[in-house]
Amino acid sequence: MGDDRKVARVLLDRQGRTYAEEAGITLADRPAPLYQLLVLATLLSTRIRARVAVAAARELFVAGYRTPQSMETASWQDRVDALGRGHYRRYDERTSTMLGTGARLCLDRWRGDLRRLHRDAGDEPAALRRLLTEFPGIGPTGADIFLREAQAVWPGLRPYVDRRALAGAERLGLPGSADQLADLVGPADFGRLASALVRVALGEESAGEVTRAAAG
């Protein structure tokens, strides 16, 4: 367990930023940042590099599309252009349509406030995933991304890991369950650990380098 904790600490030191933080989202249990996380999860759900999805999210937010109201008000072409500035070009037109439709759904179903979705589903992952996948572009992977990041502000979800985080843990020789992984770090760091494990699974961080640094 001591060695596992050391590996977890080295990983956090090297890759301690969540994807939300990287996208410029100051995550909080408030309508705007939760919506921004939904946008990021939508972009990360396609077959495109995570860094490109993050860059595209930042461009959308810089353009002012930080709420479902502003996202829907923006023209389809404005959204395409913002995605293009983030080099999100293979899926820009389809994604622009999905973001507009999803913003309308957020306003109609949840009055622009995803805390209402959380209240309806509670902290039950299956219920949360079911409601999240009603948004266009959010499939099981996108729902997992959203919940993995949202556990930082919805503590009743912790510890939440998805298959990608578990794949990263396996590469590092770390335990294969959420509860065992949660024992390696403090509660406030668990969401960051889950994101860092995903980076290992995606090859954005070298498992070998992390384990060698922990051993040294």
C-alpha positions as CSV (number, residue, x, y, z in Angstrom):
1,M,0.0,0.0,0.0
2,G,2.9,2.4,0.8
3,D,4.4,1.9,-2.7
4,D,0.9,2.4,-4.3
5,R,0.5,5.7,-2.4
6,K,3.9,6.8,-3.6
7,V,2.9,6.0,-7.2
8,A,-0.3,7.9,-6.8
9,R,1.5,10.9,-5.3
10,V,4.1,11.0,-8.2
11,L,1.2,10.7,-10.7
12,L,-0.6,13.7,-9.1
13,D,2.6,15.7,-9.0
14,R,3.1,15.1,-12.8
15,Q,-0.5,15.1,-14.0
16,G,-2.5,16.7,-11.2
17,R,-4.8,18.9,-13.4
18,T,-8.3,17.7,-14.2
19,Y,-9.6,18.1,-17.8
20,A,-12.0,20.8,-16.5
21,E,-9.1,22.8,-15.1
22,E,-7.2,22.4,-18.3
23,A,-10.2,23.7,-20.3
24,G,-10.3,26.8,-18.0
25,I,-13.4,25.7,-16.1
26,T,-13.5,26.8,-12.4
27,L,-15.7,23.9,-11.4
28,A,-18.3,24.6,-8.8
29,D,-21.8,23.3,-8.0
30,R,-23.4,26.2,-10.0
31,P,-25.2,26.3,-13.3
32,A,-22.6,27.8,-15.6
33,P,-19.6,25.7,-14.7
34,L,-21.7,22.5,-14.7
35,Y,-22.9,23.4,-18.2
36,Q,-19.3,24.1,-19.3
37,L,-18.4,20.6,-18.0
38,L,-21.2,19.1,-20.1
39,V,-19.8,20.9,-23.2
40,L,-16.3,19.6,-22.4
41,A,-17.7,16.0,-22.0
42,T,-19.4,16.4,-25.4
43,L,-16.2,17.4,-27.1
44,L,-14.2,14.7,-25.4
45,S,-16.6,12.0,-26.5
46,T,-15.6,12.0,-30.1
47,R,-12.6,10.1,-31.6
48,I,-10.3,13.0,-31.3
49,R,-7.3,13.8,-29.1
50,A,-8.1,15.0,-25.7
51,R,-5.9,18.1,-26.0
52,V,-7.8,19.1,-29.2
53,A,-11.1,18.7,-27.4
54,V,-9.9,20.8,-24.5
55,A,-8.6,23.5,-26.8
56,A,-11.9,23.6,-28.6
57,A,-13.8,23.9,-25.3
58,R,-11.5,26.9,-24.4
59,E,-12.3,28.6,-27.7
60,L,-16.0,28.2,-27.1
61,F,-15.7,29.7,-23.7
62,V,-13.5,32.5,-24.8
63,A,-16.1,33.3,-27.5
64,G,-18.6,33.7,-24.6
65,Y,-20.5,30.5,-25.0
66,R,-20.4,29.6,-21.3
67,T,-24.1,29.0,-20.6
68,P,-26.9,27.2,-22.4
69,Q,-28.5,30.5,-23.2
70,S,-25.4,31.9,-24.9
71,M,-24.6,28.6,-26.6
72,E,-28.1,28.4,-28.2
73,T,-28.1,32.2,-29.1
74,A,-24.8,31.8,-31.0
75,S,-25.3,31.0,-34.6
76,W,-24.4,27.5,-36.0
77,Q,-21.5,29.1,-37.9
78,D,-20.2,31.0,-34.9
79,R,-20.0,27.7,-33.0
80,V,-18.3,26.0,-36.0
81,D,-15.8,28.8,-36.2
82,A,-14.9,28.6,-32.5
83,L,-14.5,24.8,-32.8
84,G,-12.2,25.4,-35.8
85,R,-10.0,27.8,-33.9
86,G,-9.4,24.9,-31.5
87,H,-8.5,22.7,-34.5
88,Y,-11.7,20.6,-33.8
89,R,-12.3,20.3,-37.6
90,R,-13.3,16.7,-38.4
91,Y,-16.5,16.9,-36.3
92,D,-17.1,20.7,-36.1
93,E,-20.3,20.9,-38.1
94,R,-22.0,17.9,-36.4
95,T,-20.8,19.0,-33.0
96,S,-22.1,22.6,-33.6
97,T,-25.5,21.2,-34.2
98,M,-25.3,18.9,-31.1
99,L,-24.2,21.8,-28.9
100,G,-27.2,23.9,-30.0
101,T,-29.7,21.1,-29.6
102,G,-28.2,20.2,-26.2
103,A,-28.3,23.8,-25.0
104,R,-32.0,23.9,-25.8
105,L,-32.6,20.6,-24.0
106,C,-30.8,21.9,-20.9
107,L,-33.0,25.0,-20.9
108,D,-36.3,23.2,-21.5
109,R,-35.7,20.1,-19.3
110,W,-33.5,21.5,-16.5
111,R,-34.2,25.3,-16.8
112,G,-30.5,25.7,-17.6
113,D,-29.4,24.3,-14.3
114,L,-27.8,20.8,-14.1
115,R,-28.1,20.8,-10.4
116,R,-31.8,19.9,-11.0
117,L,-30.6,16.8,-12.9
118,H,-28.5,15.9,-9.9
119,R,-31.4,16.4,-7.6
120,D,-33.6,14.2,-9.7
121,A,-31.1,11.4,-10.0
122,G,-29.4,11.8,-6.6
123,D,-25.9,10.3,-6.3
124,E,-26.9,7.1,-8.2
125,P,-24.4,6.8,-11.1
126,A,-26.8,4.7,-13.2
127,A,-29.6,7.3,-12.9
128,L,-27.2,10.1,-13.6
129,R,-25.8,8.4,-16.7
130,R,-29.3,7.7,-18.0
131,L,-30.2,11.4,-17.8
132,L,-26.9,12.6,-19.1
133,T,-27.1,10.4,-22.2
134,E,-30.3,12.1,-23.2
135,F,-28.1,15.0,-24.4
136,P,-26.9,14.7,-28.0
137,G,-23.3,13.7,-28.2
138,I,-23.2,12.3,-24.7
139,G,-23.0,8.5,-24.7
140,P,-21.8,6.2,-22.0
141,T,-18.2,7.5,-22.4
142,G,-19.3,11.2,-22.2
143,A,-21.4,10.5,-19.1
144,D,-18.5,8.8,-17.5
145,I,-16.3,11.8,-18.3
146,F,-18.8,14.2,-16.8
147,L,-19.3,12.2,-13.6
148,R,-15.6,11.6,-13.2
149,E,-15.0,15.3,-13.1
150,A,-18.2,16.3,-11.3
151,Q,-17.3,14.2,-8.3
152,A,-15.1,17.2,-7.2
153,V,-18.3,19.2,-6.6
154,W,-20.8,16.4,-6.1
155,P,-19.0,14.6,-3.2
156,G,-21.7,12.0,-2.8
157,L,-20.4,10.5,-6.1
158,R,-17.0,9.8,-4.7
159,P,-15.1,7.6,-5.4
160,Y,-16.1,7.5,-9.1
161,V,-13.9,5.8,-11.7
162,D,-14.6,4.7,-15.2
163,R,-13.1,2.0,-17.4
164,R,-10.4,4.4,-18.7
165,A,-9.3,5.3,-15.2
166,L,-9.2,1.7,-14.2
167,A,-7.2,0.9,-17.4
168,G,-4.6,3.5,-16.3
169,A,-4.5,2.0,-12.8
170,E,-3.8,-1.4,-14.3
171,R,-0.9,-0.1,-16.3
172,L,0.6,1.4,-13.1
173,G,0.0,-1.8,-11.1
174,L,-2.4,0.0,-8.8
175,P,-5.6,-1.5,-7.3
176,G,-8.5,-2.2,-9.6
177,S,-11.4,-0.9,-7.6
178,A,-12.7,2.6,-6.8
179,D,-12.6,2.1,-3.0
180,Q,-9.0,0.8,-3.1
181,L,-7.9,3.7,-5.2
182,A,-9.6,6.1,-2.9
183,D,-7.5,4.9,0.0
184,L,-4.4,6.1,-1.8
185,V,-5.2,9.8,-1.7
186,G,-7.3,12.3,0.3
187,P,-10.9,12.9,-0.8
188,A,-10.2,16.3,-2.3
189,D,-7.5,14.7,-4.6
190,F,-9.5,11.7,-5.9
191,G,-11.0,13.4,-8.9
192,R,-7.6,14.6,-9.9
193,L,-6.2,11.1,-9.5
194,A,-9.0,9.7,-11.7
195,S,-8.1,12.2,-14.5
196,A,-4.4,11.5,-14.2
197,L,-5.1,7.7,-14.5
198,V,-7.0,8.4,-17.7
199,R,-4.0,10.3,-19.1
200,V,-2.0,7.1,-18.4
201,A,-4.6,5.0,-20.2
202,L,-4.6,7.4,-23.2
203,G,-0.8,7.4,-23.4
204,E,-0.5,11.1,-22.4
205,E,1.6,10.0,-19.4
206,S,4.1,7.2,-19.3
207,A,3.3,4.5,-16.8
208,G,7.0,3.4,-16.8
209,E,8.3,6.9,-16.0
210,V,5.8,7.3,-13.2
211,T,6.7,4.0,-11.6
212,R,10.4,4.6,-12.0
213,A,10.1,8.0,-10.3
214,A,8.1,6.5,-7.5
215,A,10.7,3.8,-7.0
216,G,13.5,6.3,-6.9
